[in-house]
Amino acid sequence: MLRFYNTGDCSQILRYRTHLKATLAKRRRGLIALLRLIQELSQGILNVVSSGNYNVRTHRSLVSIAYRLIDAFGIVCGAALAAQYTHLATTQDMAAIAATTLLIHLIASEVSGLYRSWRGSRLALELYCVMLNWMYTAPLVLGVGLLTKLNAHFSYESKILWLLVTPLAMGSSRVVFRMILKNLRKRGFNTRRFAICGLNPLGLQLADNVQESQELGLEFAGFFDDRPSNRIKEAMGRDLPSAGTLSRLAEMARRGEVDMIFITFPMRAEKRIRDYLSKLSDTTASVYIVPDFFVFQMLHARWNQINGLPVVSVFETPITGIDGVLKRGFDLLVATVLLAILSVPFAILAGLVKWSSPGPVFFRQKRYGLMGEEIRVWKFRSMRVCDDGEEIQQATKDDQRTTPLGQFMRKTSLDELPQLFNVIGGSMSLVGPRPHATAHNEQYRMLIDGYMLRHKVKPGITGLAQVHGWRGETETLEKMERRIEFDHRYIRDWTLWMDMKILAQTVMVVFKQENAY
């Protein structure tokens, strides 16, 4: 029996058939891309196994492949979870999203350096690189999906879930893989033999550091030095065993008995370093120069380039680029929320300060800020005086200048609350080295080496020194030196997580009220 359709029905059927064909074509292309990627990965594994250099590079190649497979697993898990929470999504949709993400991820990893060797690097640095790579990958994947309608079936909720779960899966997998590698290396698997050129304090320190970290999987082949044993004994003050001369080391490296060589000669021994590099260039070993920078007071050192010429920073701030944006955003968010929550107590305190003693409600004092620039720090006035000259007397226990209300505010640190205005204005941060009065800066910069380095970051309402008990009066030079030591440690080791921990510890310090007057 024939069935007749009107014109509207026919056009609707044609549109439906066109849409169905386009959808099937997209899914087919996604599956083909995924299969090609799997084929390339498999071929890469076969190439490594069949390569003539397999015996030399086994440890590096297999670990690198394992890292790629781990990330691929995390990407597939993220796509599968997003598809599970999208009713209209199919297995083909999930495969297409996973393949696209994996392809862009591998391209982005060449930019971020995600698959370099992480042996000896901190876990936090590796996870940071994973997040950085995801920040490259995710926007590109979403952009491709928007242009091709590949993710049209996915809801906003599932996309947010995908954005969060995928890097979490990759990071968690890497943590587990690190633990497995650590245990394997302690048992002698995935190890590399290393040698040290130079029997000197730096070489001994390097050897001790490696031996204390068995998870690095580095097996010590010995010290190599061309100097006679009597000269080594004279320089070191004791007999130290040498495994041989440079010629013997070069021969061992040519035979593949040594994988890594560290040169620990002092920087002034340029000719010796050049001679060693010249002879070792005929080997396949990885050679590293360990500069004796430990003689300097390093402050967040990192490598840079000036038109291709490598330079290393000795005194540098850690809070630049995306880190600076994150810290500034965190400061603005927390400071704004705190001001909103504390607005009523803030107003009450202002009224009490005005009523309790004659003088202004707020006290603004000149201090040094970022890079030593002069700033004005806000505080509730807690004293009967407002010293801000060339000579300023520090607050002491039972200080007669402090008002009764001021004593209470200083013990509870409530007098510091107006510095939230400084944080919002950008002259201060929630966490950082506490700003000292200008007069004290000029005094202590003449007495303590590296004192002014604390101004490489913004001053803070609280800091690492304060939560470790170094707050209040610094009546001795030793106390100020300890405070500066913690300030330098904060700058060297800064992370956003450290800021959060210091803020949490500050609450406990305020309740204890130690050295607060």
WONORJO-V6337 format. One record per residue. N is the residue number from 1. RES is the residue in three letters. PSI is psi in whole degrees, 0 to 359 (none if undefined). NEAR is the number of other ideal C-beta (glycine too) atoms within 12 Angstrom. D_CENTER is the distance of its C-alpha to the mean C-alpha in Angstrom with 1 decimal. Layout:
BEGIN
n	res	psi	near	d_center
N	RES	PSI	NEAR	D_CENTER
N	RES	PSI	NEAR	D_CENTER
END
This chain:
BEGIN
n	res	psi	near	d_center
1	MET	134	3	73.6
2	LEU	143	4	72.1
3	ARG	132	7	69.8
4	PHE	141	8	69.6
5	TYR	148	12	66.4
6	ASN	173	10	66.4
7	THR	321	10	64.5
8	GLY	319	10	61.6
9	ASP	319	13	61.1
10	CYS	316	14	61.0
11	SER	324	13	58.4
12	GLN	319	14	56.2
13	ILE	319	15	56.6
14	LEU	318	15	55.8
15	ARG	319	14	52.5
16	TYR	317	14	51.5
17	ARG	320	14	52.3
18	THR	315	14	50.3
19	HIS	319	16	47.2
20	LEU	317	14	47.6
21	LYS	317	14	47.8
22	ALA	319	18	44.7
23	THR	314	25	42.7
24	LEU	323	18	44.0
25	ALA	319	19	43.2
26	LYS	317	31	39.5
27	ARG	323	28	39.1
28	ARG	316	18	40.9
29	ARG	321	21	38.6
30	GLY	316	34	35.5
31	LEU	320	25	37.0
32	ILE	318	18	37.9
33	ALA	318	28	34.4
34	LEU	316	31	33.0
35	LEU	320	17	35.7
36	ARG	320	17	35.1
37	LEU	317	30	31.4
38	ILE	320	23	32.4
39	GLN	319	14	35.0
40	GLU	318	20	32.6
41	LEU	317	25	30.2
42	SER	318	17	33.3
43	GLN	322	15	34.7
44	GLY	320	21	31.5
45	ILE	317	21	31.7
46	LEU	321	15	35.4
47	ASN	318	17	34.8
48	VAL	317	26	32.4
49	VAL	320	18	34.9
50	SER	353	12	37.8
51	SER	148	17	36.3
52	GLY	340	10	38.0
53	ASN	15	15	34.7
54	TYR	321	18	33.8
55	ASN	333	16	34.5
56	VAL	324	23	32.1
57	ARG	18	23	29.1
58	THR	311	21	29.5
59	HIS	323	30	26.3
60	ARG	317	28	24.1
61	SER	313	26	25.9
62	LEU	320	22	26.3
63	VAL	319	31	22.7
64	SER	318	27	21.6
65	ILE	319	26	24.4
66	ALA	320	28	23.3
67	TYR	319	33	19.8
68	ARG	321	32	21.6
69	LEU	324	26	24.0
70	ILE	314	31	21.4
71	ASP	322	40	19.8
72	ALA	321	31	23.4
73	PHE	316	24	24.3
74	GLY	321	36	21.5
75	ILE	318	44	22.7
76	VAL	320	33	26.3
77	CYS	317	30	25.6
78	GLY	317	41	24.1
79	ALA	320	43	27.2
80	ALA	319	28	29.6
81	LEU	321	29	28.5
82	ALA	321	37	28.7
83	ALA	327	31	32.2
84	GLN	327	22	33.3
85	TYR	15	23	33.0
86	THR	115	27	34.8
87	HIS	321	13	38.5
88	LEU	350	16	39.5
89	ALA	144	30	36.8
90	THR	177	22	38.1
91	THR	324	19	36.9
92	GLN	322	27	37.3
93	ASP	315	36	35.1
94	MET	316	35	32.3
95	ALA	320	31	32.8
96	ALA	317	41	32.7
97	ILE	315	47	29.4
98	ALA	317	40	27.8
99	ALA	317	36	29.1
100	THR	315	38	28.0
101	THR	316	48	24.5
102	LEU	319	37	24.3
103	LEU	312	27	25.8
104	ILE	324	30	23.5
105	HIS	316	41	20.4
106	LEU	324	29	21.7
107	ILE	316	21	22.3
108	ALA	329	29	18.9
109	SER	335	28	17.3
110	GLU	331	15	19.2
111	VAL	315	18	17.4
112	SER	346	24	13.8
113	GLY	34	19	14.6
114	LEU	329	36	13.9
115	TYR	27	29	16.8
116	ARG	172	19	16.3
117	SER	127	25	16.7
118	TRP	12	31	13.9
119	ARG	122	29	16.3
120	GLY	352	25	14.9
121	SER	155	20	11.1
122	ARG	147	17	9.0
123	LEU	321	22	9.3
124	ALA	323	21	5.9
125	LEU	321	22	5.0
126	GLU	316	32	8.3
127	LEU	326	26	8.2
128	TYR	320	28	5.7
129	CYS	326	30	8.4
130	VAL	314	39	11.0
131	MET	321	29	10.4
132	LEU	317	27	10.5
133	ASN	323	36	13.6
134	TRP	328	36	15.1
135	MET	334	26	14.9
136	TYR	318	27	17.0
137	THR	310	37	19.2
138	ALA	311	32	20.2
139	PRO	324	17	21.8
140	LEU	320	23	23.7
141	VAL	316	37	25.0
142	LEU	323	27	26.1
143	GLY	318	16	27.7
144	VAL	318	25	29.6
145	GLY	325	29	30.7
146	LEU	320	16	32.0
147	LEU	323	14	34.0
148	THR	357	23	35.4
149	LYS	24	18	35.9
150	LEU	328	34	34.2
151	ASN	26	35	32.5
152	ALA	328	22	35.5
153	HIS	344	25	36.3
154	PHE	133	34	32.9
155	SER	167	19	32.8
156	TYR	324	14	30.0
157	GLU	316	16	29.3
158	SER	327	31	28.8
159	LYS	318	31	26.6
160	ILE	319	19	24.3
161	LEU	318	25	24.4
162	TRP	317	42	23.6
163	LEU	326	28	20.6
164	LEU	318	20	19.1
165	VAL	321	29	20.6
166	THR	307	42	19.7
167	PRO	329	33	15.9
168	LEU	319	23	16.4
169	ALA	318	32	19.0
170	MET	316	40	16.9
171	GLY	316	31	14.0
172	SER	319	23	16.7
173	SER	321	30	18.6
174	ARG	325	37	16.0
175	VAL	314	22	15.5
176	VAL	317	19	19.3
177	PHE	323	30	19.6
178	ARG	318	33	17.4
179	MET	320	16	19.8
180	ILE	315	20	22.7
181	LEU	319	32	21.7
182	LYS	314	22	21.2
183	ASN	321	17	24.7
184	LEU	317	22	26.2
185	ARG	325	26	25.0
186	LYS	335	19	26.3
187	ARG	8	14	29.6
188	GLY	3	15	29.8
189	PHE	153	19	28.6
190	ASN	42	30	26.3
191	THR	162	26	26.4
192	ARG	140	33	26.5
193	ARG	136	28	28.7
194	PHE	153	40	27.5
195	ALA	157	45	29.5
196	ILE	125	42	29.0
197	CYS	109	46	31.0
198	GLY	107	40	31.9
199	LEU	90	36	33.3
200	ASN	173	31	31.7
201	PRO	322	23	29.4
202	LEU	320	29	26.2
203	GLY	318	35	27.5
204	LEU	319	27	28.3
205	GLN	318	21	24.9
206	LEU	316	35	23.3
207	ALA	318	31	25.8
208	ASP	318	14	25.3
209	ASN	319	22	21.5
210	VAL	317	30	22.1
211	GLN	333	17	25.0
212	GLU	348	13	23.1
213	SER	77	20	20.6
214	GLN	337	20	23.1
215	GLU	348	27	20.7
216	LEU	338	29	19.8
217	GLY	36	32	23.4
218	LEU	126	34	24.5
219	GLU	125	25	28.2
220	PHE	126	32	29.4
221	ALA	347	31	32.3
222	GLY	172	28	33.1
223	PHE	142	35	33.2
224	PHE	128	39	35.1
225	ASP	134	36	36.7
226	ASP	352	25	39.8
227	ARG	148	24	40.9
228	PRO	155	13	43.9
229	SER	326	20	43.3
230	ASN	326	12	45.2
231	ARG	322	16	42.8
232	ILE	318	24	39.7
233	LYS	320	17	41.5
234	GLU	321	14	42.3
235	ALA	322	22	38.8
236	MET	344	23	37.1
237	GLY	8	12	40.0
238	ARG	164	13	40.4
239	ASP	131	14	41.2
240	LEU	135	27	38.2
241	PRO	133	18	38.8
242	SER	136	30	38.2
243	ALA	352	26	38.0
244	GLY	189	25	39.7
245	THR	178	24	39.7
246	LEU	322	33	37.7
247	SER	318	19	40.5
248	ARG	320	24	40.2
249	LEU	317	38	36.4
250	ALA	321	30	36.9
251	GLU	319	21	39.5
252	MET	320	28	37.3
253	ALA	323	33	34.6
254	ARG	328	20	37.2
255	ARG	359	18	38.3
256	GLY	18	20	34.9
257	GLU	347	26	34.8
258	VAL	129	35	31.6
259	ASP	324	34	28.5
260	MET	139	37	26.2
261	ILE	128	42	27.4
262	PHE	125	41	25.5
263	ILE	118	40	27.4
264	THR	26	36	27.0
265	PHE	152	33	29.7
266	PRO	155	23	29.4
267	MET	336	21	28.6
268	ARG	343	11	32.3
269	ALA	57	24	33.5
270	GLU	319	15	33.1
271	LYS	317	13	36.3
272	ARG	319	24	35.5
273	ILE	318	27	32.1
274	ARG	319	15	33.9
275	ASP	315	20	36.6
276	TYR	317	36	34.3
277	LEU	322	24	32.3
278	SER	317	16	35.7
279	LYS	327	27	37.0
280	LEU	350	32	33.9
281	SER	348	17	33.7
282	ASP	15	17	36.5
283	THR	171	28	34.4
284	THR	9	23	31.8
285	ALA	150	34	29.5
286	SER	126	26	25.9
287	VAL	133	30	26.1
288	TYR	140	24	23.3
289	ILE	125	29	23.9
290	VAL	98	30	22.3
291	PRO	145	27	22.8
292	ASP	58	23	23.9
293	PHE	351	22	21.4
294	PHE	347	19	21.5
295	VAL	344	14	24.6
296	PHE	164	17	22.6
297	GLN	91	21	20.5
298	MET	140	24	17.1
299	LEU	95	30	14.9
300	HIS	61	27	11.3
301	ALA	145	21	13.0
302	ARG	158	22	12.1
303	TRP	143	15	14.7
304	ASN	176	15	16.5
305	GLN	141	11	19.8
306	ILE	98	10	23.0
307	ASN	46	7	25.3
308	GLY	349	7	24.4
309	LEU	118	9	24.4
310	PRO	138	13	21.2
311	VAL	153	14	20.2
312	VAL	133	21	17.7
313	SER	138	22	16.7
314	VAL	313	22	17.8
315	PHE	111	25	17.5
316	GLU	152	22	14.8
317	THR	141	29	13.0
318	PRO	349	32	9.2
319	ILE	80	31	10.1
320	THR	167	20	11.4
321	GLY	226	15	11.9
322	ILE	329	17	10.6
323	ASP	319	25	8.4
324	GLY	321	21	11.8
325	VAL	317	15	13.6
326	LEU	315	26	11.8
327	LYS	319	34	12.4
328	ARG	318	28	15.9
329	GLY	319	19	16.7
330	PHE	316	26	15.9
331	ASP	312	36	18.0
332	LEU	316	22	20.8
333	LEU	308	19	21.0
334	VAL	317	30	21.1
335	ALA	319	31	23.4
336	THR	317	19	25.7
337	VAL	317	17	26.1
338	LEU	319	25	26.8
339	LEU	321	23	29.3
340	ALA	319	15	31.0
341	ILE	321	14	31.3
342	LEU	14	21	32.4
343	SER	318	16	34.7
344	VAL	307	12	37.9
345	PRO	326	19	37.0
346	PHE	312	27	35.8
347	ALA	321	17	39.3
348	ILE	315	19	41.1
349	LEU	320	30	39.4
350	ALA	318	27	40.2
351	GLY	320	15	43.8
352	LEU	321	24	44.0
353	VAL	317	33	42.8
354	LYS	324	19	45.4
355	TRP	329	15	48.1
356	SER	331	24	47.4
357	SER	153	24	47.9
358	PRO	143	13	48.9
359	GLY	176	21	46.1
360	PRO	160	20	43.3
361	VAL	315	29	41.0
362	PHE	149	26	37.8
363	PHE	122	33	37.1
364	ARG	125	24	35.0
365	GLN	143	32	34.1
366	LYS	128	27	32.8
367	ARG	171	37	29.4
368	TYR	134	36	26.8
369	GLY	210	33	23.9
370	LEU	132	30	21.1
371	MET	24	18	22.2
372	GLY	10	23	25.3
373	GLU	144	19	26.9
374	GLU	132	22	29.4
375	ILE	167	31	28.8
376	ARG	117	26	31.1
377	VAL	131	35	29.7
378	TRP	141	31	31.6
379	LYS	155	37	32.9
380	PHE	136	41	35.9
381	ARG	123	35	38.7
382	SER	358	40	39.2
383	MET	168	34	41.6
384	ARG	351	22	45.0
385	VAL	161	23	43.8
386	CYS	67	24	41.1
387	ASP	132	23	40.4
388	ASP	41	23	38.5
389	GLY	203	15	40.2
390	GLU	340	13	39.7
391	GLU	122	13	40.3
392	ILE	128	23	38.7
393	GLN	129	20	39.5
394	GLN	152	26	36.7
395	ALA	136	31	37.4
396	THR	171	17	38.9
397	LYS	135	17	40.1
398	ASP	38	11	43.2
399	ASP	126	22	42.9
400	GLN	343	16	46.1
401	ARG	343	24	44.5
402	THR	135	27	42.5
403	THR	160	27	44.3
404	PRO	316	18	44.8
405	LEU	324	29	42.5
406	GLY	323	33	40.0
407	GLN	316	26	39.9
408	PHE	316	22	39.0
409	MET	322	36	36.3
410	ARG	324	35	34.7
411	LYS	324	27	34.7
412	THR	2	25	33.0
413	SER	18	32	30.7
414	LEU	336	31	32.4
415	ASP	345	37	33.2
416	GLU	350	39	29.6
417	LEU	320	34	29.6
418	PRO	346	37	30.7
419	GLN	351	41	27.5
420	LEU	330	34	26.2
421	PHE	321	26	28.2
422	ASN	321	34	26.2
423	VAL	313	40	22.9
424	ILE	323	25	24.5
425	GLY	342	21	25.9
426	GLY	358	20	22.6
427	SER	345	30	23.6
428	MET	169	40	21.6
429	SER	165	43	18.7
430	LEU	320	37	19.0
431	VAL	135	41	16.8
432	GLY	178	42	16.9
433	PRO	133	43	19.4
434	ARG	134	42	22.9
435	PRO	133	38	25.0
436	HIS	157	35	28.2
437	ALA	148	33	31.5
438	THR	319	28	32.2
439	ALA	321	21	34.9
440	HIS	324	33	32.7
441	ASN	312	33	30.1
442	GLU	331	22	32.9
443	GLN	310	21	34.2
444	TYR	338	28	31.2
445	ARG	339	22	29.8
446	MET	346	12	33.0
447	LEU	335	19	32.6
448	ILE	123	27	28.9
449	ASP	135	16	27.1
450	GLY	13	25	23.8
451	TYR	316	29	24.7
452	MET	351	25	24.0
453	LEU	341	31	20.4
454	ARG	345	43	19.6
455	HIS	15	34	20.5
456	LYS	349	32	17.5
457	VAL	167	44	16.1
458	LYS	143	42	18.3
459	PRO	158	42	20.4
460	GLY	162	44	20.1
461	ILE	325	41	22.7
462	THR	168	40	21.2
463	GLY	176	41	18.8
464	LEU	322	38	17.6
465	ALA	320	37	20.9
466	GLN	320	36	23.0
467	VAL	351	33	21.8
468	HIS	17	24	22.6
469	GLY	0	20	26.1
470	TRP	68	30	26.0
471	ARG	169	36	27.5
472	GLY	206	27	31.0
473	GLU	140	22	33.4
474	THR	75	27	32.4
475	GLU	346	14	35.9
476	THR	156	14	35.0
477	LEU	326	17	32.9
478	GLU	320	14	31.2
479	LYS	319	22	29.9
480	MET	322	31	28.4
481	GLU	319	22	26.9
482	ARG	321	22	25.2
483	ARG	316	35	23.8
484	ILE	324	37	22.5
485	GLU	317	26	20.9
486	PHE	325	30	18.8
487	ASP	317	39	18.0
488	HIS	322	33	16.7
489	ARG	321	29	14.7
490	TYR	317	41	13.1
491	ILE	320	38	12.3
492	ARG	319	30	10.9
493	ASP	13	24	8.6
494	TRP	136	37	7.9
495	THR	162	26	6.1
496	LEU	326	30	8.6
497	TRP	323	19	9.7
498	MET	319	32	10.7
499	ASP	316	37	12.7
500	MET	317	22	14.4
501	LYS	319	21	15.3
502	ILE	320	34	16.8
503	LEU	318	31	18.8
504	ALA	320	18	20.2
505	GLN	330	24	21.1
506	THR	323	31	22.7
507	VAL	316	17	25.2
508	MET	322	18	26.4
509	VAL	319	28	26.7
510	VAL	320	27	28.8
511	PHE	325	13	31.1
512	LYS	329	19	31.6
513	GLN	39	19	32.6
514	GLU	137	20	32.2
515	ASN	30	27	32.7
516	ALA	109	30	33.1
517	TYR	none	27	36.1
END
